[in-house]
Amino acid sequence: MSTALVTGATAGIGREFALQLAARGDDLVLVARDVARMEALADELRSAHGVDVEVLPADLSDRELTARVAARLASVEQPVDVLVNNAGYSLKKRFLDNDVADEEAVFDVLARAVLVLSHAAGNAMRARGRGAIVNVSSVASFLASGPYSAEKAFVTVFTEGLSAELRGTGVTATALCPGFTHTEFHQRADVDMSRLPELVWLDAPRLVRDALADVDRGKVVSVPGRRYKVAVAALRLLPRPLVRVQSRGVHRPSAD
């Protein structure tokens, strides 16, 4: 039996990862800010699947609390076999209209925490010769639409480099790059997405199921949904000036 640690585990894609990992028999370490929601989810997973569930409250914009999560990942006595770096949120206004302290907090959650936790997990997993790291990025990482896009671009490229570094160790690293997904993400950011057609939306259970299959295959970049695979392939071929033009007017939260 393996143990998975999921950040941002109480809602959206993170919650779906917790549900599906528990359903396949993995014990869990849940990381989020909302203790009440974590405890409720932990009780649900224990009852439904008979797995052990540990609750680890942490705001990943707080460096001390992030270090506690890193220490849990580094534990030799209680090894973690799968890390899902999913925690994230977005600011509604454009970069120059936000307080820079708020931008720094988002950066710490979306980028710095991914780096710190991947470092802790990667070293521990490499020493054991097995494990998987899943860093939830976004289709926005292939655009040029402000800090959110840049932070997700860091996650994608960082994960690609980490995967290369881990080659041959028995440990994999996968960047999951979803597009628009039916979760609480946009509602919590207070952004009205009702004008988008249903065609562009992904289903969270299918997304996570496909992502876990890609992880099992050792895929480095996982893009759920055929239409988003085509979009990402096109964006990778376009000259950057055209990508910047296509990204004009697109601002956070764009895809997650």
Residue pairs with C-beta under 8 A, 6 or more apart in sequence:
1 25
1 26
1 27
2 26
2 27
2 81
2 82
3 26
3 27
3 28
3 29
3 52
3 78
3 79
3 80
3 81
3 82
4 17
4 18
4 21
4 26
4 27
4 28
4 29
4 80
4 81
4 82
4 83
4 84
5 28
5 29
5 31
5 56
5 69
5 72
5 73
5 80
5 82
5 83
5 84
5 121
6 14
6 17
6 18
6 21
6 28
6 29
6 30
6 31
6 84
6 86
7 14
7 31
7 32
7 58
7 60
7 69
7 84
7 85
7 86
7 87
7 113
7 117
8 14
8 31
8 32
8 86
8 87
8 88
9 15
9 17
9 18
9 28
9 30
9 31
9 32
9 38
9 41
9 86
10 30
10 32
10 34
10 37
10 38
10 41
11 37
11 183
11 184
11 188
12 86
12 181
12 183
12 184
12 185
12 204
13 86
13 136
13 178
13 181
13 183
13 204
13 207
13 208
13 256
14 32
14 84
14 86
14 87
14 136
15 41
16 204
16 205
16 207
16 208
17 84
17 86
17 134
17 208
17 212
18 28
18 30
18 41
18 45
19 45
20 205
20 208
20 209
20 212
21 28
21 82
21 84
21 212
22 28
22 45
22 48
22 49
22 51
22 53
23 48
23 49
25 49
25 51
26 51
26 81
26 82
27 51
27 52
27 53
27 54
28 42
28 45
28 51
28 52
28 53
28 54
29 53
29 54
29 56
29 72
29 80
30 38
30 41
30 42
30 53
30 54
30 55
30 56
31 56
31 57
31 58
31 60
31 69
31 87
32 38
32 57
32 58
32 87
33 57
33 58
33 59
35 55
35 57
38 55
38 57
39 55
41 53
42 53
42 54
42 55
45 51
45 53
46 52
46 53
56 68
56 69
56 72
57 65
58 65
58 66
58 68
58 69
59 65
60 66
60 69
60 87
60 108
60 109
60 113
61 105
61 106
61 108
61 109
61 113
63 108
66 108
66 112
66 113
66 116
66 117
67 116
69 113
69 117
69 120
70 116
70 117
70 119
70 120
71 120
72 78
72 80
73 80
73 83
73 117
73 120
73 121
73 124
74 120
74 121
74 123
74 124
75 124
76 124
79 124
79 128
80 121
80 124
80 125
80 131
81 125
81 130
81 131
81 132
82 131
82 132
82 133
82 134
82 215
83 117
83 118
83 121
83 131
83 132
83 133
83 134
84 134
84 136
85 113
85 114
85 117
85 118
85 133
85 134
85 135
85 136
85 155
86 134
86 136
87 109
87 113
88 109
88 110
88 136
88 256
89 106
89 109
89 185
89 188
89 189
90 106
90 148
90 185
90 189
90 252
90 253
90 256
91 98
91 102
91 103
91 106
91 148
91 189
91 252
92 189
92 190
92 191
92 252
94 146
94 251
95 103
95 146
95 147
103 147
106 147
106 148
106 151
107 147
107 151
110 148
110 151
110 152
110 154
110 155
111 151
111 154
111 155
114 135
114 154
114 155
114 158
115 158
118 133
118 135
118 158
118 159
118 162
118 173
121 131
121 133
122 133
122 162
122 165
122 166
122 171
122 173
124 131
125 131
125 132
125 133
125 169
125 170
125 171
126 166
126 169
126 170
126 171
128 170
129 169
129 170
129 171
130 170
130 171
131 170
131 171
131 172
132 171
132 172
132 173
132 174
132 215
133 159
133 162
133 171
133 172
133 173
133 174
134 173
134 174
134 176
134 211
134 215
135 155
135 158
135 159
135 173
135 174
135 175
135 176
136 155
136 176
136 178
136 256
137 152
137 153
137 155
137 156
137 159
137 175
137 176
137 177
138 148
138 149
138 152
138 155
138 177
138 178
138 179
138 254
138 255
138 256
139 177
139 178
139 179
139 223
139 228
139 231
139 232
139 254
139 255
140 148
140 149
140 152
140 252
140 254
140 255
140 256
141 149
141 152
141 153
141 154
141 155
141 156
141 157
141 175
141 177
142 153
142 156
142 177
142 232
142 235
142 236
142 243
143 149
143 235
143 243
143 246
143 247
143 250
143 254
144 240
144 243
144 244
144 247
145 247
145 250
145 251
145 252
145 254
146 251
146 252
147 252
148 251
148 252
148 253
148 254
149 247
149 252
149 254
152 177
152 256
155 175
156 175
156 177
156 221
159 173
159 174
159 175
159 220
159 221
160 175
160 220
160 221
162 173
163 172
163 173
163 174
163 220
166 172
166 173
172 215
172 218
173 220
174 211
174 214
174 215
174 218
174 219
174 220
174 221
174 222
175 220
175 221
175 222
176 211
176 214
176 222
176 224
177 221
177 222
177 223
177 224
177 228
177 232
178 202
178 207
178 223
178 224
178 225
178 228
178 255
178 256
179 200
179 202
179 224
179 225
179 227
179 228
179 231
179 255
180 193
180 196
180 200
180 201
180 202
180 255
181 201
181 202
181 203
181 204
181 207
181 255
181 256
182 201
182 202
182 203
182 204
183 204
183 256
185 253
185 256
186 192
186 193
186 253
189 252
189 253
191 253
199 227
200 227
202 224
202 225
202 228
206 224
207 224
207 225
210 222
210 224
211 222
211 224
214 222
215 222
223 229
223 232
235 243
235 246
238 246
